[in-house]
Amino acid sequence: MITSKLTSKAQTTIPQPVRAALHLQEGDELAYEIVDQKVILTKVRRGGQADDPFATFEEWHSEADEKAYAGL
């Protein structure tokens, strides 16, 4: 089991084995999910579909749209 301590300002250091397992680097974003009194820590992936709010709008994803909005 890997542990860390909480400071008086409610901060903690993510232990090195956890940083290594998640390939964390400075500036990475983390997501926390609470499930049954446990916290699941996940590295937020950049450049994925979650970053594109229009990814599900296929009607706006034609070749004509790509050409029309290429410079934006």
SVG drawing of the C-alpha trace seen along z (x, -y; Angstrom):
<svg xmlns="http://www.w3.org/2000/svg" viewBox="-26 -31 35 33">
<polyline fill="none" stroke="black" stroke-width="0.4" points="0.0,0.0 1.3,-3.5 0.4,-6.3 0.9,-10.1 0.1,-12.7 -2.4,-15.6 -1.0,-19.1 -2.9,-21.7 -3.9,-23.3 -5.5,-20.0 -2.6,-19.3 -0.6,-16.1 2.2,-14.9 1.4,-12.2 4.0,-9.5 6.6,-8.7 5.3,-5.2 1.9,-6.6 3.4,-9.4 5.4,-6.8 2.5,-4.4 0.3,-7.2 3.2,-8.8 2.4,-12.1 4.3,-15.3 4.1,-18.9 0.9,-20.5 -1.0,-17.2 -4.7,-17.3 -6.1,-14.7 -9.7,-13.4 -11.0,-12.2 -14.0,-9.8 -15.5,-8.8 -16.9,-5.3 -18.0,-3.5 -15.7,-5.5 -12.7,-5.1 -11.2,-7.6 -10.1,-6.7 -7.4,-8.9 -7.0,-9.1 -4.8,-11.1 -7.0,-13.3 -6.0,-12.6 -5.3,-15.6 -6.3,-15.8 -8.9,-13.1 -12.5,-13.1 -13.4,-14.6 -11.6,-17.8 -13.9,-18.2 -17.4,-19.2 -18.6,-18.8 -17.1,-15.3 -20.6,-13.7 -22.1,-16.1 -21.4,-14.1 -23.6,-16.3 -21.1,-19.1 -18.2,-16.9 -18.3,-16.7 -15.5,-17.5 -17.3,-20.8 -17.3,-21.8 -13.6,-20.9 -12.8,-23.1 -15.0,-26.0 -13.7,-26.1 -10.1,-25.1 -8.8,-28.6 -10.5,-29.0"/>
</svg>
